[in-house]
Amino acid sequence: MKALFVAVVALLIVPTLTSCGAGGGLGTLIGGYLLYRQLQNSRNNNTTGLTSEIAVTNVAGGKLTLSTGQTYQLVVKRTYQIIVNGVTVPQIDDVTNSCSYASDAANISTVTTGGLVSAVQVGTANILVTYINGPLQNTTAVAVNVVTPGT
């Protein structure tokens, strides 16, 4: 018999934008903050859980300032716990190359499929970082402020 998975969502309370993910995804937290999700396996009343969070670990507060022409490599880490019969095993993975990236203002700042941000011209852009692992989708964003060199 196939295991029945029940999705339970618990979002951290932070002063940022919250929205639903695509395809019945379990939420999104924007602004450099993390998303918390838990799956519960109800087969035989044993609890098997997975919590998953992502963060851009080398950008403080979700904000990055670059000079025009400068590049910056984002580093994305996924923190998760596997819980089986009450035993918690924490894990941290580098998922930088497993994420998708998008800029909301490519004329200001671009980003490659590997997370390399390039400052094109003065202004502000947001880089959306998404990690999908099975039914779970974690999303965060980095605000990029592009300035004139020397300022």
VOKEKOL-956854 format. One line per 3 residues: number of its first residue (from 1); for each residue x, y, z of C-alpha. Coordinates in steps of 0.001 Angstrom, whole numbers, plus 500000, padded with zeros to 6 digits. Layout:
REM residues N
NUM> X Y Z; ...
REM end
This chain:
REM residues 151
1> 500000 500000 500000; 501320 503389 499071; 502191 505719 501894
4> 499879 508638 502395; 501674 511941 502708; 499981 514812 504426
7> 501567 518191 503913; 501726 520473 506896; 502970 524007 506514
10> 504416 526190 509212; 505856 529507 508031; 508290 531460 510149
13> 506785 534790 511147; 508871 537551 509614; 508026 540973 508185
16> 508279 539929 504532; 506067 538927 501615; 504355 535531 501796
19> 502636 533826 498859; 501655 530373 497607; 503974 528319 495418
22> 503004 526936 492021; 501318 523597 491538; 499915 523396 495038
25> 503283 524327 496490; 503306 524986 500164; 504205 528650 500294
28> 507003 531052 499666; 508823 533485 501883; 510572 536413 500180
31> 513286 538761 501420; 516225 536556 502354; 514194 534719 504982
34> 513484 531058 505179; 510596 528744 504491; 509704 525833 506774
37> 507692 522873 505586; 506989 519447 506985; 505764 516265 505350
40> 504277 513610 507525; 504028 509918 506627; 500968 508463 508312
43> 501657 504796 507454; 501652 502647 510610; 501422 505811 512737
46> 505182 506297 512408; 506152 509904 511820; 508654 510511 509071
49> 509183 514215 508544; 511233 516466 506347; 511780 520112 507119
52> 513510 522222 504500; 514781 525805 504442; 517009 527677 502005
55> 519081 530798 502489; 521566 532802 500457; 524300 532448 503050
58> 526792 534995 501738; 524381 537962 501531; 523598 539633 504870
61> 519956 540578 505356; 519019 539647 501800; 520617 542848 500417
64> 523626 543140 498119; 525336 546305 496828; 527483 546087 493691
67> 529194 548641 491474; 528364 548632 487760; 530424 545976 485984
70> 530963 543980 489186; 529905 540333 489610; 529049 538322 492728
73> 528526 534590 493180; 525521 533698 495345; 525854 530703 497688
76> 522604 528938 498560; 522402 526411 501393; 519519 524114 502217
79> 519037 523143 505840; 516807 520204 506522; 516034 517597 509121
82> 514925 514052 508583; 512835 512789 511476; 512203 509037 511719
85> 510508 507544 514784; 511442 510571 516873; 515134 510738 515858
88> 516162 514048 514238; 519129 514180 511870; 520031 517759 510773
91> 521700 518244 507376; 523099 521182 505381; 523622 520974 501613
94> 525026 523477 499134; 522229 523758 496540; 523658 526731 494623
97> 523815 524783 491352; 520416 523129 491925; 518462 526387 492194
100> 516813 528450 489511; 517460 532187 489418; 515589 535114 487882
103> 516070 538887 487893; 513050 541179 487917; 515104 543926 486213
106> 517671 542437 483822; 518584 545944 482635; 519894 546621 486174
109> 521243 543232 487278; 521397 539825 485600; 521939 536369 487067
112> 523215 533168 485451; 521786 529677 485908; 524600 529090 488416
115> 523811 532143 490578; 526445 534602 489309; 524981 538115 489639
118> 526218 540871 487298; 525639 544592 487901; 524631 546168 484588
121> 523578 549738 485412; 522644 551890 488407; 519352 550928 490021
124> 517701 548211 492101; 516733 544684 491094; 515515 541593 492916
127> 516981 538173 492275; 514487 535378 492960; 516105 532101 494053
130> 514027 528913 493909; 514902 525380 494995; 512519 522516 494213
133> 512870 519120 495860; 509993 516805 494987; 506768 518369 496260
136> 508610 521043 498251; 509472 524435 496826; 511647 526878 498740
139> 512033 530440 497494; 513931 533465 498718; 515066 536735 497164
142> 518095 539002 497195; 517731 542756 496637; 520586 544031 494465
145> 521469 547718 494630; 523752 548718 491747; 525792 551899 492292
148> 528328 553901 490339; 531891 552651 491020; 533561 554553 493846
151> 530339 555451 495690
REM end
